[in-house]
Amino acid sequence: MSNDYKSLSHCRYLVQYHLVWCPKFRFEVIKGDIEQSLKNILAKVCNKYQYEILELEVMPDHIHIFLSAKPTAAPTDIVRTLKSISAIKLFK
């Protein structure tokens, strides 16, 4: 885990979020190939939106992700982005 402050032109920051979400009714559907696909999808999305995954744990009935983001990224936007893109790509 990186506790190093990052810098932009006019500020120094350390913004980290621990996000947890689960499938509807907390069904145990995140197993096998789906688990690996989900990890790959989340890594690609975080790379595209410049979020840094510090820790990622995928359980059969929920997901824990601890990430670092820029201060301009609202937590609601991060969650919406991760959940929507991963759901769209998994259901294809």
N, CA, C and O atoms as a GROMACS GRO file, in nm:
protein
  368
    1MET      N    1   0.085  -0.116   0.000
    1MET     CA    2   0.000   0.000   0.000
    1MET      C    3   0.089   0.123   0.000
    1MET      O    4   0.185   0.132   0.077
    2SER      N    5   0.057   0.216  -0.086
    2SER     CA    6   0.138   0.336  -0.100
    2SER      C    7   0.076   0.450  -0.020
    2SER      O    8  -0.040   0.487  -0.043
    3ASN      N    9   0.151   0.506   0.073
    3ASN     CA   10   0.106   0.622   0.150
    3ASN      C   11   0.179   0.748   0.106
    3ASN      O   12   0.183   0.846   0.181
    4ASP      N   13   0.236   0.747  -0.012
    4ASP     CA   14   0.306   0.863  -0.064
    4ASP      C   15   0.205   0.964  -0.120
    4ASP      O   16   0.115   0.928  -0.195
    5TYR      N   17   0.224   1.087  -0.081
    5TYR     CA   18   0.138   1.192  -0.133
    5TYR      C   19   0.170   1.215  -0.281
    5TYR      O   20   0.285   1.206  -0.323
    6LYS      N   21   0.066   1.243  -0.357
    6LYS     CA   22   0.082   1.273  -0.499
    6LYS      C   23   0.066   1.423  -0.518
    6LYS      O   24   0.010   1.491  -0.432
    7SER      N   25   0.116   1.474  -0.629
    7SER     CA   26   0.112   1.619  -0.651
    7SER      C   27   0.046   1.653  -0.783
    7SER      O   28   0.064   1.584  -0.884
    8LEU      N   29  -0.029   1.761  -0.781
    8LEU     CA   30  -0.078   1.827  -0.901
    8LEU      C   31  -0.013   1.965  -0.902
    8LEU      O   32   0.071   1.994  -0.816
    9SER      N   33  -0.050   2.048  -0.996
    9SER     CA   34   0.018   2.177  -1.007
    9SER      C   35   0.002   2.266  -0.884
    9SER      O   36   0.091   2.344  -0.852
   10HIS      N   37  -0.112   2.256  -0.814
   10HIS     CA   38  -0.136   2.345  -0.700
   10HIS      C   39  -0.174   2.272  -0.572
   10HIS      O   40  -0.224   2.335  -0.479
   11CYS      N   41  -0.152   2.143  -0.566
   11CYS     CA   42  -0.189   2.073  -0.442
   11CYS      C   43  -0.113   1.941  -0.428
   11CYS      O   44  -0.059   1.886  -0.524
   12ARG      N   45  -0.111   1.893  -0.304
   12ARG     CA   46  -0.060   1.759  -0.274
   12ARG      C   47  -0.178   1.685  -0.212
   12ARG      O   48  -0.256   1.743  -0.136
   13TYR      N   49  -0.190   1.557  -0.244
   13TYR     CA   50  -0.307   1.484  -0.197
   13TYR      C   51  -0.276   1.337  -0.175
   13TYR      O   52  -0.181   1.281  -0.229
   14LEU      N   53  -0.360   1.277  -0.095
   14LEU     CA   54  -0.360   1.133  -0.073
   14LEU      C   55  -0.506   1.094  -0.053
   14LEU      O   56  -0.558   1.100   0.059
   15VAL      N   57  -0.572   1.055  -0.160
   15VAL     CA   58  -0.714   1.021  -0.157
   15VAL      C   59  -0.727   0.871  -0.181
   15VAL      O   60  -0.692   0.822  -0.288
   16GLN      N   61  -0.776   0.799  -0.081
   16GLN     CA   62  -0.792   0.654  -0.093
   16GLN      C   63  -0.933   0.616  -0.048
   16GLN      O   64  -0.986   0.671   0.049
   17TYR      N   65  -0.993   0.521  -0.120
   17TYR     CA   66  -1.128   0.476  -0.088
   17TYR      C   67  -1.129   0.325  -0.075
   17TYR      O   68  -1.064   0.254  -0.151
   18HIS      N   69  -1.205   0.276   0.023
   18HIS     CA   70  -1.231   0.134   0.036
   18HIS      C   71  -1.377   0.114  -0.005
   18HIS      O   72  -1.468   0.157   0.066
   19LEU      N   73  -1.398   0.051  -0.119
   19LEU     CA   74  -1.531   0.032  -0.174
   19LEU      C   75  -1.569  -0.116  -0.165
   19LEU      O   76  -1.487  -0.204  -0.190
   20VAL      N   77  -1.693  -0.141  -0.129
   20VAL     CA   78  -1.745  -0.277  -0.121
   20VAL      C   79  -1.881  -0.278  -0.188
   20VAL      O   80  -1.965  -0.192  -0.159
   21TRP      N   81  -1.904  -0.375  -0.276
   21TRP     CA   82  -2.038  -0.391  -0.332
   21TRP      C   83  -2.066  -0.538  -0.356
   21TRP      O   84  -1.974  -0.620  -0.365
   22CYS      N   85  -2.194  -0.571  -0.366
   22CYS     CA   86  -2.233  -0.711  -0.381
   22CYS      C   87  -2.343  -0.724  -0.486
   22CYS      O   88  -2.413  -0.628  -0.515
   23PRO      N   89  -2.358  -0.845  -0.543
   23PRO     CA   90  -2.465  -0.868  -0.640
   23PRO      C   91  -2.602  -0.861  -0.572
   23PRO      O   92  -2.613  -0.866  -0.449
   24LYS      N   93  -2.704  -0.849  -0.654
   24LYS     CA   94  -2.840  -0.843  -0.603
   24LYS      C   95  -2.870  -0.967  -0.519
   24LYS      O   96  -2.836  -1.079  -0.557
   25PHE      N   97  -2.933  -0.947  -0.407
   25PHE     CA   98  -2.968  -1.052  -0.310
   25PHE      C   99  -2.845  -1.125  -0.256
   25PHE      O  100  -2.857  -1.229  -0.191
   26ARG      N  101  -2.728  -1.070  -0.282
   26ARG     CA  102  -2.601  -1.126  -0.234
   26ARG      C  103  -2.582  -1.272  -0.276
   26ARG      O  104  -2.526  -1.352  -0.201
   27PHE      N  105  -2.629  -1.304  -0.395
   27PHE     CA  106  -2.610  -1.439  -0.449
   27PHE      C  107  -2.462  -1.463  -0.475
   27PHE      O  108  -2.389  -1.370  -0.510
   28GLU      N  109  -2.417  -1.586  -0.458
   28GLU     CA  110  -2.277  -1.622  -0.479
   28GLU      C  111  -2.253  -1.655  -0.626
   28GLU      O  112  -2.248  -1.772  -0.664
   29VAL      N  113  -2.240  -1.552  -0.707
   29VAL     CA  114  -2.225  -1.571  -0.852
   29VAL      C  115  -2.086  -1.538  -0.903
   29VAL      O  116  -2.055  -1.563  -1.020
   30ILE      N  117  -2.001  -1.482  -0.820
   30ILE     CA  118  -1.869  -1.438  -0.865
   30ILE      C  119  -1.769  -1.551  -0.837
   30ILE      O  120  -1.697  -1.548  -0.738
   31LYS      N  121  -1.767  -1.649  -0.925
   31LYS     CA  122  -1.681  -1.766  -0.909
   31LYS      C  123  -1.612  -1.798  -1.040
   31LYS      O  124  -1.660  -1.760  -1.147
   32GLY      N  125  -1.501  -1.868  -1.033
   32GLY     CA  126  -1.433  -1.922  -1.150
   32GLY      C  127  -1.395  -1.819  -1.253
   32GLY      O  128  -1.323  -1.723  -1.224
   33ASP      N  129  -1.444  -1.840  -1.377
   33ASP     CA  130  -1.410  -1.750  -1.489
   33ASP      C  131  -1.462  -1.609  -1.467
   33ASP      O  132  -1.398  -1.512  -1.508
   34ILE      N  133  -1.577  -1.597  -1.404
   34ILE     CA  134  -1.636  -1.465  -1.379
   34ILE      C  135  -1.544  -1.384  -1.287
   34ILE      O  136  -1.525  -1.264  -1.306
   35GLU      N  137  -1.489  -1.450  -1.187
   35GLU     CA  138  -1.399  -1.381  -1.094
   35GLU      C  139  -1.276  -1.325  -1.166
   35GLU      O  140  -1.240  -1.209  -1.147
   36GLN      N  141  -1.214  -1.408  -1.249
   36GLN     CA  142  -1.095  -1.363  -1.322
   36GLN      C  143  -1.129  -1.254  -1.422
   36GLN      O  144  -1.054  -1.156  -1.437
   37SER      N  145  -1.242  -1.269  -1.493
   37SER     CA  146  -1.285  -1.167  -1.588
   37SER      C  147  -1.311  -1.034  -1.517
   37SER      O  148  -1.273  -0.928  -1.567
   38LEU      N  149  -1.375  -1.041  -1.401
   38LEU     CA  150  -1.405  -0.920  -1.326
   38LEU      C  151  -1.278  -0.849  -1.281
   38LEU      O  152  -1.270  -0.726  -1.288
   39LYS      N  153  -1.179  -0.924  -1.236
   39LYS     CA  154  -1.052  -0.863  -1.196
   39LYS      C  155  -0.986  -0.793  -1.315
   39LYS      O  156  -0.934  -0.682  -1.301
   40ASN      N  157  -0.988  -0.857  -1.432
   40ASN     CA  158  -0.930  -0.796  -1.552
   40ASN      C  159  -1.005  -0.670  -1.593
   40ASN      O  160  -0.944  -0.569  -1.627
   41ILE      N  161  -1.137  -0.676  -1.589
   41ILE     CA  162  -1.220  -0.561  -1.627
   41ILE      C  163  -1.194  -0.444  -1.532
   41ILE      O  164  -1.175  -0.331  -1.577
   42LEU      N  165  -1.192  -0.471  -1.403
   42LEU     CA  166  -1.168  -0.363  -1.305
   42LEU      C  167  -1.030  -0.303  -1.322
   42LEU      O  168  -1.013  -0.182  -1.308
   43ALA      N  169  -0.931  -0.385  -1.352
   43ALA     CA  170  -0.795  -0.333  -1.375
   43ALA      C  171  -0.792  -0.242  -1.496
   43ALA      O  172  -0.729  -0.136  -1.492
   44LYS      N  173  -0.859  -0.281  -1.605
   44LYS     CA  174  -0.862  -0.198  -1.726
   44LYS      C  175  -0.936  -0.067  -1.702
   44LYS      O  176  -0.891   0.038  -1.747
   45VAL      N  177  -1.049  -0.073  -1.633
   45VAL     CA  178  -1.127   0.048  -1.606
   45VAL      C  179  -1.046   0.144  -1.518
   45VAL      O  180  -1.042   0.264  -1.544
   46CYS      N  181  -0.984   0.091  -1.415
   46CYS     CA  182  -0.903   0.177  -1.327
   46CYS      C  183  -0.786   0.239  -1.401
   46CYS      O  184  -0.751   0.354  -1.378
   47ASN      N  185  -0.726   0.163  -1.489
   47ASN     CA  186  -0.616   0.217  -1.569
   47ASN      C  187  -0.665   0.329  -1.660
   47ASN      O  188  -0.599   0.433  -1.673
   48LYS      N  189  -0.780   0.308  -1.723
   48LYS     CA  190  -0.835   0.408  -1.816
   48LYS      C  191  -0.871   0.539  -1.743
   48LYS      O  192  -0.846   0.647  -1.796
   49TYR      N  193  -0.929   0.528  -1.624
   49TYR     CA  194  -0.974   0.646  -1.550
   49TYR      C  195  -0.872   0.697  -1.448
   49TYR      O  196  -0.902   0.786  -1.368
   50GLN      N  197  -0.752   0.642  -1.451
   50GLN     CA  198  -0.641   0.685  -1.366
   50GLN      C  199  -0.669   0.665  -1.217
   50GLN      O  200  -0.634   0.749  -1.134
   51TYR      N  201  -0.734   0.552  -1.184
   51TYR     CA  202  -0.747   0.511  -1.046
   51TYR      C  203  -0.638   0.406  -1.023
   51TYR      O  204  -0.611   0.326  -1.112
   52GLU      N  205  -0.576   0.407  -0.908
   52GLU     CA  206  -0.472   0.310  -0.878
   52GLU      C  207  -0.526   0.207  -0.779
   52GLU      O  208  -0.561   0.241  -0.666
   53ILE      N  209  -0.534   0.081  -0.821
   53ILE     CA  210  -0.581  -0.025  -0.733
   53ILE      C  211  -0.469  -0.058  -0.635
   53ILE      O  212  -0.360  -0.100  -0.675
   54LEU      N  213  -0.497  -0.040  -0.507
   54LEU     CA  214  -0.401  -0.074  -0.403
   54LEU      C  215  -0.424  -0.216  -0.353
   54LEU      O  216  -0.329  -0.289  -0.326
   55GLU      N  217  -0.549  -0.256  -0.341
   55GLU     CA  218  -0.587  -0.392  -0.303
   55GLU      C  219  -0.718  -0.426  -0.372
   55GLU      O  220  -0.805  -0.341  -0.390
   56LEU      N  221  -0.731  -0.553  -0.412
   56LEU     CA  222  -0.854  -0.600  -0.475
   56LEU      C  223  -0.879  -0.742  -0.428
   56LEU      O  224  -0.793  -0.829  -0.443
   57GLU      N  225  -0.996  -0.766  -0.372
   57GLU     CA  226  -1.034  -0.900  -0.328
   57GLU      C  227  -1.176  -0.927  -0.379
   57GLU      O  228  -1.269  -0.854  -0.348
   58VAL      N  229  -1.188  -1.034  -0.456
   58VAL     CA  230  -1.318  -1.072  -0.511
   58VAL      C  231  -1.364  -1.198  -0.440
   58VAL      O  232  -1.299  -1.302  -0.450
   59MET      N  233  -1.474  -1.189  -0.368
   59MET     CA  234  -1.533  -1.302  -0.297
   59MET      C  235  -1.654  -1.350  -0.378
   59MET      O  236  -1.701  -1.277  -0.465
   60PRO      N  237  -1.706  -1.470  -0.350
   60PRO     CA  238  -1.821  -1.520  -0.427
   60PRO      C  239  -1.945  -1.431  -0.418
   60PRO      O  240  -2.026  -1.429  -0.510
   61ASP      N  241  -1.961  -1.357  -0.306
   61ASP     CA  242  -2.083  -1.277  -0.290
   61ASP      C  243  -2.058  -1.128  -0.272
   61ASP      O  244  -2.153  -1.052  -0.250
   62HIS      N  245  -1.932  -1.082  -0.282
   62HIS     CA  246  -1.905  -0.938  -0.276
   62HIS      C  247  -1.763  -0.908  -0.322
   62HIS      O  248  -1.680  -0.997  -0.338
   63ILE      N  249  -1.738  -0.779  -0.343
   63ILE     CA  250  -1.609  -0.732  -0.394
   63ILE      C  251  -1.556  -0.623  -0.301
   63ILE      O  252  -1.630  -0.532  -0.263
   64HIS      N  253  -1.430  -0.633  -0.264
   64HIS     CA  254  -1.360  -0.526  -0.190
   64HIS      C  255  -1.256  -0.468  -0.284
   64HIS      O  256  -1.178  -0.542  -0.344
   65ILE      N  257  -1.254  -0.337  -0.297
   65ILE     CA  258  -1.149  -0.272  -0.374
   65ILE      C  259  -1.103  -0.149  -0.296
   65ILE      O  260  -1.183  -0.065  -0.256
   66PHE      N  261  -0.974  -0.140  -0.277
   66PHE     CA  262  -0.913  -0.026  -0.209
   66PHE      C  263  -0.830   0.045  -0.314
   66PHE      O  264  -0.734  -0.012  -0.367
   67LEU      N  265  -0.867   0.169  -0.345
   67LEU     CA  266  -0.801   0.239  -0.454
   67LEU      C  267  -0.768   0.382  -0.419
   67LEU      O  268  -0.821   0.439  -0.324
   68SER      N  269  -0.680   0.437  -0.500
   68SER     CA  270  -0.640   0.576  -0.488
   68SER      C  271  -0.687   0.650  -0.613
   68SER      O  272  -0.679   0.597  -0.723
   69ALA      N  273  -0.735   0.772  -0.594
   69ALA     CA  274  -0.786   0.850  -0.707
   69ALA      C  275  -0.746   0.996  -0.690
   69ALA      O  276  -0.701   1.038  -0.583
   70LYS      N  277  -0.762   1.070  -0.796
   70LYS     CA  278  -0.736   1.214  -0.789
   70LYS      C  279  -0.846   1.282  -0.709
   70LYS      O  280  -0.957   1.230  -0.702
   71PRO      N  281  -0.819   1.397  -0.650
   71PRO     CA  282  -0.920   1.465  -0.570
   71PRO      C  283  -1.038   1.517  -0.652
   71PRO      O  284  -1.142   1.552  -0.596
   72THR      N  285  -1.022   1.524  -0.782
   72THR     CA  286  -1.133   1.570  -0.867
   72THR      C  287  -1.236   1.460  -0.893
   72THR      O  288  -1.344   1.489  -0.944
   73ALA      N  289  -1.204   1.336  -0.859
   73ALA     CA  290  -1.296   1.224  -0.881
   73ALA      C  291  -1.381   1.204  -0.755
   73ALA      O  292  -1.328   1.171  -0.649
   74ALA      N  293  -1.511   1.224  -0.769
   74ALA     CA  294  -1.602   1.203  -0.656
   74ALA      C  295  -1.620   1.054  -0.630
   74ALA      O  296  -1.621   0.975  -0.725
   75PRO      N  297  -1.635   1.014  -0.505
   75PRO     CA  298  -1.656   0.872  -0.475
   75PRO      C  299  -1.776   0.812  -0.548
   75PRO      O  300  -1.772   0.697  -0.592
   76THR      N  301  -1.883   0.890  -0.562
   76THR     CA  302  -2.001   0.839  -0.633
   76THR      C  303  -1.971   0.813  -0.780
   76THR      O  304  -2.020   0.716  -0.838
   77ASP      N  305  -1.890   0.898  -0.841
   77ASP     CA  306  -1.852   0.878  -0.981
   77ASP      C  307  -1.764   0.754  -0.997
   77ASP      O  308  -1.777   0.681  -1.095
   78ILE      N  309  -1.675   0.732  -0.902
   78ILE     CA  310  -1.588   0.614  -0.909
   78ILE      C  311  -1.671   0.487  -0.900
   78ILE      O  312  -1.653   0.395  -0.980
   79VAL      N  313  -1.762   0.482  -0.803
   79VAL     CA  314  -1.846   0.362  -0.786
   79VAL      C  315  -1.933   0.341  -0.908
   79VAL      O  316  -1.944   0.229  -0.958
   80ARG      N  317  -1.996   0.447  -0.957
   80ARG     CA  318  -2.082   0.435  -1.074
   80ARG      C  319  -2.003   0.384  -1.195
   80ARG      O  320  -2.052   0.297  -1.267
   81THR      N  321  -1.885   0.436  -1.216
   81THR     CA  322  -1.802   0.394  -1.328
   81THR      C  323  -1.763   0.247  -1.317
   81THR      O  324  -1.779   0.171  -1.412
   82LEU      N  325  -1.712   0.207  -1.201
   82LEU     CA  326  -1.668   0.069  -1.183
   82LEU      C  327  -1.784  -0.030  -1.196
   82LEU      O  328  -1.771  -0.132  -1.264
   83LYS      N  329  -1.897   0.000  -1.131
   83LYS     CA  330  -2.009  -0.094  -1.134
   83LYS      C  331  -2.074  -0.102  -1.272
   83LYS      O  332  -2.106  -0.212  -1.318
   84SER      N  333  -2.093   0.011  -1.337
   84SER     CA  334  -2.165   0.009  -1.465
   84SER      C  335  -2.081  -0.056  -1.575
   84SER      O  336  -2.132  -0.141  -1.648
   85ILE      N  337  -1.956  -0.019  -1.587
   85ILE     CA  338  -1.873  -0.076  -1.693
   85ILE      C  339  -1.848  -0.224  -1.670
   85ILE      O  340  -1.852  -0.303  -1.764
   86SER      N  341  -1.823  -0.264  -1.545
   86SER     CA  342  -1.799  -0.406  -1.519
   86SER      C  343  -1.925  -0.488  -1.545
   86SER      O  344  -1.916  -0.599  -1.598
   87ALA      N  345  -2.042  -0.437  -1.511
   87ALA     CA  346  -2.167  -0.510  -1.537
   87ALA      C  347  -2.192  -0.523  -1.687
   87ALA      O  348  -2.229  -0.631  -1.734
   88ILE      N  349  -2.173  -0.415  -1.761
   88ILE     CA  350  -2.195  -0.419  -1.906
   88ILE      C  351  -2.103  -0.521  -1.971
   88ILE      O  352  -2.147  -0.600  -2.055
   89LYS      N  353  -1.975  -0.519  -1.934
   89LYS     CA  354  -1.879  -0.611  -1.997
   89LYS      C  355  -1.900  -0.755  -1.953
   89LYS      O  356  -1.879  -0.847  -2.033
   90LEU      N  357  -1.941  -0.778  -1.829
   90LEU     CA  358  -1.965  -0.916  -1.784
   90LEU      C  359  -2.087  -0.978  -1.850
   90LEU      O  360  -2.088  -1.098  -1.878
   91PHE      N  361  -2.190  -0.898  -1.876
   91PHE     CA  362  -2.313  -0.952  -1.933
   91PHE      C  363  -2.308  -0.967  -2.084
   91PHE      O  364  -2.402  -1.019  -2.143
   92LYS      N  365  -2.200  -0.923  -2.149
   92LYS     CA  366  -2.188  -0.939  -2.295
   92LYS      C  367  -2.161  -1.082  -2.330
   92LYS      O  368  -2.148  -1.115  -2.448
   0.00000   0.00000   0.00000
